[in-house]
Amino acid sequence: MLSIALILTVKSHENLPIWGTVPFSRDNLIVDAFNSKVDSFPALFRRVLAMTSVPTMSFTTRRLLLAFVIYAFQSLDVGFVKKELAPLAQIHIWAGLSSDERRNAEFDQHPPLRKIWKGSQKRFDAADKATQGILRFEQSWLYSLIIDFLSILYSPESRADRICL
């Protein structure tokens, strides 16, 4: 899984197609990298997301995995990628990114958002335990990543060259 994510990151650096077809040298065949295994992508992507949050993993590995996630966000035109990214950009992530007061101030300025927020809370409450765990991960992933970044940024041993992607 780690190798696949890193290979895709390298392909992106070399301006090669990441998700679509890639030329295969033998007999000029075209091998479809992900479109033939679309059902495997969600598990790969979830594992990559989880690994970006593992503090015991080396900083370099986590940075490269985060680059994979960034390239995925830059590929919203690919259907199976967009499907996995959508939950990471919905309103329920506000649970970790802002205080209740700040959220309510936004709702006061934009009343339709309050209805969307309440619908998100109802879906969470109606979900089973396994789905709630997935939703909780989606809610906290970006928040955890930001907190981790800030802890690295403000740690005494941090260096600017470690932070750069």
Contact map, one row per residue, 1 for C-alpha under 8 A:
111110000000000000000000000000000000000000010011000000000000000000000000000000000000000000000000000000000000000000000000000000000000000000000000000000000000000000000
111111000000000000000000000000000000000000000001000000000000000010000000000000000000000000000000000000000000000000000000000000000000000000000000000000000000000000000
111111100000000000000000000000000000000000000000000000000000000000000000000000000000000000000000000000000000000000000000000000000000000000000000000000000000000000000
111111110000000000000000000000000000000000000000000000000000000000000000000000000000000000000000000000000000000000000000000000000000000000000000000000000000000000000
111111111000000000000000000000000000000000000001000000000000000010010000000000000000000000000000000000000000000000000000000000000000000000000000000000000000000000000
011111111100000000000000000000000000000000000000000000000000000110010000000000000000000000000000000000000000000000000000000000000000000000000000000000000000000000000
001111111110000000000000000000000000000000000000000000000000000000000000000000000000000000000000000000000000000000000000000000000000000000000000000000000000000000000
000111111111000001000000000000000000000000000000000000000000000000010000000000000000000000000000000000000000000000000000000000000000000000000000000000000000000000000
000011111111100000000000000000000000000000000000000000000000000100110010000000000000000000000000000000000000000000000000000000000000000000000000000000000000000000000
000001111111110000000000000000000000000000000000000000000000000000000000000000000000000000000000000000000000000000000000000000000000000000000000000000000000000000000
000000111111111111000000000000000000000000000000000000000000000000000000000000000000000000000000000000000000000000000000000000000000000000000000000000000000000000000
000000011111111111000000000000000000000000000000000000000000000000000010000000000000000000000000000000000000000000000000000000000000000000000000000000000000000000000
000000001111111100000000000000000000000000000000000000000000000000000000000000000000000000000000000000000000000000000000000000000000000000000000000000000000000000000
000000000111111100000000000000000000000000000000000000000000000000000000000000000000000000000000000000000000000000000000000000000000000000000000000000000000000000000
000000000011111110000000000000000000000000000000000000000000000000000000000000000000000000000000000000000000000000000000000000000000000000000000000000000000000000000
000000000011111111000100000000000000000000000000000000000000000000000000000000000000000000000000000000000000000000000000000000000000000000000000000000000000000000000
000000000011001111111100000000000000000000000000000000000000000000000000000000000000000000000000000000000000000000000000000000000000000000000000000000000000000000000
000000010011000111110000000000001000000000000000000000000000000000000000000000000000000000000000000000000000000000000000000000000000000000000000000000000000000000000
000000000000000011111000000000001110000000000000000000000000000000000000000001000000000000000000000000000000000000000000000000000000000000000000000000000000000000000
000000000000000011111100000000011110000000000000000000000000000000000000000000000000000000000000000000000000000000000000000000000000000000000000000000000000000000000
000000000000000010111110000001111000000000000000000000000000000000000000000000000000000000000000000000000000000000000000000000000000000000000000000000000000000000000
000000000000000110011111000001111000000000000000000000000000000000000000000000000000000000000000000000000000000000000000000000000000000000000000000000000000000000000
000000000000000000001111100111100000000000000000000000000000000000000000000000000000000000000000000000000000000000000000000000000000000000000000000000000000000000000
000000000000000000000111111111100000000000000000000000000000000000000000000000000000000000000000000000000000000000000000000000000000000000000000000000000000000000000
000000000000000000000011111110000000000000000000000000000000000000000000000000000000000000000000000000000000000000000000000000000000000000000000000000000000000000000
000000000000000000000001111110000000000000000000000000000000000000000000000000000000000000000000000000000000000000000000000000000000000000000000000000000000000000000
000000000000000000000001111110000000000000000000000000000000000000000000000000000000000000000000000000000000000000000000000000000000000000000000000000000000000000000
000000000000000000000011111111000000000000000000000000000000000000000000000000000000000000000000000000000000000000000000000000000000000000000000000000000000000000000
000000000000000000000011111111100000000000000000000000000000000000000000000000000000000000000000000000000000000000000000000000000000000000000000000000000000000000000
000000000000000000001111000111110000000000000000000000000000000000000000000000000000000000000000000000000000000000000000000000000000000000000000000000000000000000000
000000000000000000001111000011111000000000000000000000000000000000000000000000000000000000000000000000000000000000000000000000000000000000000000000000000000000000000
000000000000000000011100000001111111000000000000000000000000000000000000000000000000000000000000000000000000000000000000000000000000000000000000000000000000000000000
000000000000000001111100000000111111100000000000000000000000000000000000000000000000000000000000000000000000000000000000000000000000000000000000000000000000000000000
000000000000000000110000000000011111110010000000000000000000000000000000000000000000000000000000000000000000000000000000000000000000000000000000000000000000000000000
000000000000000000110000000000011111110000000000000000000000000000000000000000000000000000000000000000000000000000000000000000000000000000000000000000000000000000000
000000000000000000000000000000011111110000000000000000000000000000000000000000000000000000000000000000000000000000000000000000000000000000000000000000000000000000000
000000000000000000000000000000001111111110000000000000000000000000000000000000000000000000000000000000000000000000000000000000000000000000000000000000000000000000000
000000000000000000000000000000000111111111000000000000000000000000000000000000010000000000000000000000000000000000000000000000000000000000000000000000000000000000000
000000000000000000000000000000000000111111000000000000000000000000000000000000000000000000000000000000000000000000000000000000000000000000000000000000000000000000000
000000000000000000000000000000000000111111110000000000000000000000000000000000000000000000000000000000000000000000000000000000000000000000000000000000000000000000000
000000000000000000000000000000000100111111111000000000000000000000000000000000011000000000000000000000000000000000000000000000000000000000000000000000000000000000000
000000000000000000000000000000000000011111111100000000000000000000000000000000000001000000000000000000000000000000000000000000000000000000000000000000000000000000000
000000000000000000000000000000000000000111111110000000000000000000000000000000000000000000000000000000000000000000000000000000000000000000000000000000000000000000000
100000000000000000000000000000000000000111111111000000000000000000000000000000000000000000000000000000000000000000000000000000000000000000000000000000000000000000000
000000000000000000000000000000000000000011111111100000000000000000000000000000000001000000000000000000000000000000000000000000000000000000000000000000000000000000000
000000000000000000000000000000000000000001111111110000000000000000000000000000000000000000000000000000000000000000000000000000000000000000000000000000000000000000000
100000000000000000000000000000000000000000111111111000000000000000000000000000000000000000000000000000000000000000000000000000000000000000000000000000000000000000000
110010000000000000000000000000000000000000011111111100000000000010001000000000000000000000000000000000000000000000000000000000000000000000000000000000000000000000000
000000000000000000000000000000000000000000001111111110000000000011001000000000000000000000000000000000000000000000000000000000000000000000001000000000000000000000000
000000000000000000000000000000000000000000000111111111000000000000000000000000000000000000000000000000000000000000000000000000000000000000000000000000000000000000000
000000000000000000000000000000000000000000000011111111001000010010000000000000000000000000000000000000000000000000000000000000000000000000000000000000000000000000000
000000000000000000000000000000000000000000000001111111000000011011000000000000000000000000000000000000000000000000000000000000000000000000000000100000000000000000000
000000000000000000000000000000000000000000000000111111100000010000000000000000000000000000000000000000000000000000000000000000000000000000001001100100000000000000000
000000000000000000000000000000000000000000000000011111111000010000000000000000000000000000000000000000000000000000000000000000000000000000000000000000000000000000000
000000000000000000000000000000000000000000000000000011111100000000000000000000000000000000000000000000000000000000000000000000000000000000000000000000000000000000000
000000000000000000000000000000000000000000000000000001111100000000000000000000000000000000000000000000000000000000000000000000000000000000000000000000000000000000000
000000000000000000000000000000000000000000000000001001111110110000000000000000000000000000000000000000000000000000000000000000000000000000000000000000000000000000000
000000000000000000000000000000000000000000000000000000111111110000000000000000000000000000000000000000000000000000000000000000000000000000000000000000000000000000000
000000000000000000000000000000000000000000000000000000001111111000000000000000000000000000000000000000000000000000000000000000000000000000000000000000000000000001000
000000000000000000000000000000000000000000000000000000000111111100000000000000000000000000000000000000000000000000000000000000000000000000000000000000000000000001000
000000000000000000000000000000000000000000000000000000001111111110000000000000000000000000000000000000000000000000000000000000000000000000000000000000000000000000000
000000000000000000000000000000000000000000000000001111001111111111000000000000000000000000000000000000000000000000000000000000000000000000000000000000000000000000000
000000000000000000000000000000000000000000000000000100000011111111100000000000000000000000000000000000000000000000000000000000000000000000000000000000000000000000001
000001001000000000000000000000000000000000000000000000000001111111110000000000000000000000000000000000000000000000000000000000000000000000000000000000000000000000001
010011000000000000000000000000000000000000000001101100000000111111111000000000000000000000000000000000000000000000000000000000000000000000000000000000000000000000000
000000000000000000000000000000000000000000000000100100000000011111111100000000000000000000000000000000000000000000000000000000000000000000000000000000000000000000000
000000001000000000000000000000000000000000000000000000000000001111111110000000000000000000000000000000000000000000000000000000000000000000000000000000000000000000001
000011011000000000000000000000000000000000000000000000000000000111111111000000000000000000000000000000000000000000000000000000000000000000000000000000000000000000000
000000000000000000000000000000000000000000000001100000000000000011111111100000000000000000000000000000000000000000000000000000000000000000000000000000000000000000000
000000000000000000000000000000000000000000000000000000000000000001111111110000000000000000000000000000000000000000000000000000000000000000000000000000000000000000000
000000001001000000000000000000000000000000000000000000000000000000111111111000000000000000000000000000000000000000000000000000000000000000000000000000000000000000000
000000000000000000000000000000000000000000000000000000000000000000011111111100001000100000000000000000000000000000000000000000000000000000000000000000000000000000000
000000000000000000000000000000000000000000000000000000000000000000001111111100000100100000000000000000000000000000000000000000000000000000000000000000000000000000000
000000000000000000000000000000000000000000000000000000000000000000000111111100000000000000000000000000000000000000000000000000000000000000000000000000000000000000000
000000000000000000000000000000000000000000000000000000000000000000000011111111001100000000000000000000000000000000000000000000000000000000000000000000000000000000000
000000000000000000000000000000000000000000000000000000000000000000000001111111101100000000000000000000000000000000000000000000000000000000000000000000000000000000000
000000000000000000000000000000000000000000000000000000000000000000000000001111101100000000000000000000000000000000000000000000000000000000000000000000000000000000000
000000000000000000100000000000000000000000000000000000000000000000000000001111111100000000000000000000000000000000000000000000000000000000000000000000000000000000000
000000000000000000000000000000000000000000000000000000000000000000000000000111111110000000000000000000000000000000000000000000000000000000000000000000000000000000000
000000000000000000000000000000000000010010000000000000000000000000000000000001111111000000000000000000000000000000000000000000000000000000000000000000000000000000000
000000000000000000000000000000000000000010000000000000000000000000000001001111111111100000000000000000000000000000000000000000000000000000000000000000000000000000000
000000000000000000000000000000000000000000000000000000000000000000000000101111111111110000000000000000000000000000000000000000000000000000000000000000000000000000000
000000000000000000000000000000000000000000000000000000000000000000000000000000111111111000000000000000000000000000000000000000000000000000000000000000000000000000000
000000000000000000000000000000000000000001001000000000000000000000000000000000011111111100000000000000000000000000000000000000000000000000000000000000000000000000000
000000000000000000000000000000000000000000000000000000000000000000000001100000001111111110000000000000000000000000000000000000000000000000000000000000000000000000000
000000000000000000000000000000000000000000000000000000000000000000000000000000000111111111000000000000000000000000000000000000000000000000000000000000000000000000000
000000000000000000000000000000000000000000000000000000000000000000000000000000000011111111000000000000000000000000000000000000000000000001000000000000000000000000000
000000000000000000000000000000000000000000000000000000000000000000000000000000000001111111001000000000000000000000000000000000000000000001101100000000000000000000000
000000000000000000000000000000000000000000000000000000000000000000000000000000000000111111101000000000000000000000000000000000000000000000000000000000000000000000000
000000000000000000000000000000000000000000000000000000000000000000000000000000000000011111111000000000000000000000000000000000000000000000000000000000000000000000000
000000000000000000000000000000000000000000000000000000000000000000000000000000000000000011111100000000000000000000011001000000000000000000000000000000000000000000000
000000000000000000000000000000000000000000000000000000000000000000000000000000000000000001111110000000000000000000001001100000000000000000100000000000000000000000000
000000000000000000000000000000000000000000000000000000000000000000000000000000000000000111111111100000000000000000000000000000000000000001110100000000000000000000000
000000000000000000000000000000000000000000000000000000000000000000000000000000000000000000111111110000100000000000000000000000000000000000100000000000000000000000000
000000000000000000000000000000000000000000000000000000000000000000000000000000000000000000011111111000000000000000000000000000000000000000110000000000000000000000000
000000000000000000000000000000000000000000000000000000000000000000000000000000000000000000001111111000000000000000000000000000000000000000110010000000000000000000000
000000000000000000000000000000000000000000000000000000000000000000000000000000000000000000001111111000000000000000000000000000000000000000000010000000000000000000000
000000000000000000000000000000000000000000000000000000000000000000000000000000000000000000000111111101100000000000000000000000000000000000000000000000000000000000000
000000000000000000000000000000000000000000000000000000000000000000000000000000000000000000000011111111100000000000000000000000000000000000000000000000000000000000000
000000000000000000000000000000000000000000000000000000000000000000000000000000000000000000000000011111110000000000000000000000000000000000000000000000000000000000000
000000000000000000000000000000000000000000000000000000000000000000000000000000000000000000000000001111111000000000000000000000000000000000000000000000000000000000000
000000000000000000000000000000000000000000000000000000000000000000000000000000000000000000000000011111111100000000000000000000000000000000000000000000000000000000000
000000000000000000000000000000000000000000000000000000000000000000000000000000000000000000000100011111111110000000000000000000000000000000000000000000000000000000000
000000000000000000000000000000000000000000000000000000000000000000000000000000000000000000000000000111111111000000000000000000000000000000000000000000000000000000000
000000000000000000000000000000000000000000000000000000000000000000000000000000000000000000000000000011111111100000000000000000000000000000000000000000000000000000000
000000000000000000000000000000000000000000000000000000000000000000000000000000000000000000000000000001111111110010000000000000000000000000000000000000000000000000000
000000000000000000000000000000000000000000000000000000000000000000000000000000000000000000000000000000111111111111000000000000000000000000000000000000000000000000000
000000000000000000000000000000000000000000000000000000000000000000000000000000000000000000000000000000011111111000000000000000000000000000000000000000000000000000000
000000000000000000000000000000000000000000000000000000000000000000000000000000000000000000000000000000001111111000000000000000000000000000000000000000000000000000000
000000000000000000000000000000000000000000000000000000000000000000000000000000000000000000000000000000000111111111000000000000000000000000000000000000000000000000000
000000000000000000000000000000000000000000000000000000000000000000000000000000000000000000000000000000000011111111100000000000000000000000000000000000000000000000000
000000000000000000000000000000000000000000000000000000000000000000000000000000000000000000000000000000000010011111110000000000000000000000000000000000000000000000000
000000000000000000000000000000000000000000000000000000000000000000000000000000000000000000000000000000000110011111111000000000000000000000000000000000000000000000000
000000000000000000000000000000000000000000000000000000000000000000000000000000000000000000000000000000000010011111111100000000000000000000000000000000000000000000000
000000000000000000000000000000000000000000000000000000000000000000000000000000000000000000000000000000000000001111111110000000000000000000000000000000000000000000000
000000000000000000000000000000000000000000000000000000000000000000000000000000000000000000100000000000000000000111111111000000000000000000000000000000000000000000000
000000000000000000000000000000000000000000000000000000000000000000000000000000000000000000110000000000000000000011111111100000000000000000000000000000000000000000000
000000000000000000000000000000000000000000000000000000000000000000000000000000000000000000000000000000000000000001111111110000000000000000000000000000000000000000000
000000000000000000000000000000000000000000000000000000000000000000000000000000000000000000000000000000000000000000111111111000000000000000000000000000000000000000000
000000000000000000000000000000000000000000000000000000000000000000000000000000000000000000110000000000000000000000011111111100000000000000000000000000000000000000000
000000000000000000000000000000000000000000000000000000000000000000000000000000000000000000010000000000000000000000001111111110000000000000000000000000000000000000000
000000000000000000000000000000000000000000000000000000000000000000000000000000000000000000000000000000000000000000000111111111000000000000000000000000000000000000000
000000000000000000000000000000000000000000000000000000000000000000000000000000000000000000000000000000000000000000000011111111100000000000000000000000000000000000000
000000000000000000000000000000000000000000000000000000000000000000000000000000000000000000000000000000000000000000000001111111100001001000000000000000000000000000000
000000000000000000000000000000000000000000000000000000000000000000000000000000000000000000000000000000000000000000000000111111100001000000000000000000000000000000000
000000000000000000000000000000000000000000000000000000000000000000000000000000000000000000000000000000000000000000000000011111110000000000000000000000000000000000000
000000000000000000000000000000000000000000000000000000000000000000000000000000000000000000000000000000000000000000000000001111111111000000000000000000000000000000000
000000000000000000000000000000000000000000000000000000000000000000000000000000000000000000000000000000000000000000000000000001111111000000000000000000000000000000000
000000000000000000000000000000000000000000000000000000000000000000000000000000000000000000000000000000000000000000000000000000111111100000000000000000000000000000000
000000000000000000000000000000000000000000000000000000000000000000000000000000000000000000000000000000000000000000000000000000111111110000000000000000000000000000000
000000000000000000000000000000000000000000000000000000000000000000000000000000000000000000000000000000000000000000000000000000111111111000000000000000000000000000000
000000000000000000000000000000000000000000000000000000000000000000000000000000000000000000000000000000000000000000000000000110111111111100000000000000000000000000000
000000000000000000000000000000000000000000000000000000000000000000000000000000000000000000000000000000000000000000000000000000001111111110000000000000000000000000000
000000000000000000000000000000000000000000000000000000000000000000000000000000000000000000000000000000000000000000000000000000000111111111000000000000000000000000000
000000000000000000000000000000000000000000000000000000000000000000000000000000000000000000000000000000000000000000000000000100000011111111100000000000000000000000000
000000000000000000000000000000000000000000000000000000000000000000000000000000000000000000000000000000000000000000000000000000000001111111110000000000000000000000000
000000000000000000000000000000000000000000000000000000000000000000000000000000000000000000000000000000000000000000000000000000000000111111111000000000000000000000000
000000000000000000000000000000000000000000000000000000000000000000000000000000000000001100001000000000000000000000000000000000000000011111111100000000000000000000000
000000000000000000000000000000000000000000000000000000000000000000000000000000000000000100011111000000000000000000000000000000000000001111111110000000000000000000000
000000000000000000000000000000000000000000000000000000000000000000000000000000000000000000001011000000000000000000000000000000000000000111111111000000000000000000000
000000000000000000000000000000000000000000000000100010000000000000000000000000000000000100000000000000000000000000000000000000000000000011111111100000000000000000000
000000000000000000000000000000000000000000000000000000000000000000000000000000000000000100001000000000000000000000000000000000000000000001111111110000000000000000000
000000000000000000000000000000000000000000000000000000000000000000000000000000000000000000000001100000000000000000000000000000000000000000111111111000000000000000000
000000000000000000000000000000000000000000000000000010000000000000000000000000000000000000000000000000000000000000000000000000000000000000011111111100000000000000000
000000000000000000000000000000000000000000000000000110000000000000000000000000000000000000000000000000000000000000000000000000000000000000001111111110000000000000000
000000000000000000000000000000000000000000000000000000000000000000000000000000000000000000000000000000000000000000000000000000000000000000000111111111000000000000000
000000000000000000000000000000000000000000000000000000000000000000000000000000000000000000000000000000000000000000000000000000000000000000000011111111100000000000000
000000000000000000000000000000000000000000000000000010000000000000000000000000000000000000000000000000000000000000000000000000000000000000000001111111110000000000000
000000000000000000000000000000000000000000000000000000000000000000000000000000000000000000000000000000000000000000000000000000000000000000000000111111111000000000000
000000000000000000000000000000000000000000000000000000000000000000000000000000000000000000000000000000000000000000000000000000000000000000000000011111111100000000000
000000000000000000000000000000000000000000000000000000000000000000000000000000000000000000000000000000000000000000000000000000000000000000000000001111111110000000000
000000000000000000000000000000000000000000000000000000000000000000000000000000000000000000000000000000000000000000000000000000000000000000000000000111111110010000100
000000000000000000000000000000000000000000000000000000000000000000000000000000000000000000000000000000000000000000000000000000000000000000000000000011111110011000100
000000000000000000000000000000000000000000000000000000000000000000000000000000000000000000000000000000000000000000000000000000000000000000000000000001111111010000000
000000000000000000000000000000000000000000000000000000000000000000000000000000000000000000000000000000000000000000000000000000000000000000000000000000111111110000000
000000000000000000000000000000000000000000000000000000000000000000000000000000000000000000000000000000000000000000000000000000000000000000000000000000000111110000000
000000000000000000000000000000000000000000000000000000000000000000000000000000000000000000000000000000000000000000000000000000000000000000000000000000000011111000000
000000000000000000000000000000000000000000000000000000000000000000000000000000000000000000000000000000000000000000000000000000000000000000000000000000011111111101000
000000000000000000000000000000000000000000000000000000000000000000000000000000000000000000000000000000000000000000000000000000000000000000000000000000001000111111100
000000000000000000000000000000000000000000000000000000000000000000000000000000000000000000000000000000000000000000000000000000000000000000000000000000000000011111110
000000000000000000000000000000000000000000000000000000000000000000000000000000000000000000000000000000000000000000000000000000000000000000000000000000000000001111110
000000000000000000000000000000000000000000000000000000000011000000000000000000000000000000000000000000000000000000000000000000000000000000000000000000000000011111110
000000000000000000000000000000000000000000000000000000000000000000000000000000000000000000000000000000000000000000000000000000000000000000000000000000011000001111111
000000000000000000000000000000000000000000000000000000000000000000000000000000000000000000000000000000000000000000000000000000000000000000000000000000000000000111111
000000000000000000000000000000000000000000000000000000000000001100100000000000000000000000000000000000000000000000000000000000000000000000000000000000000000000000111
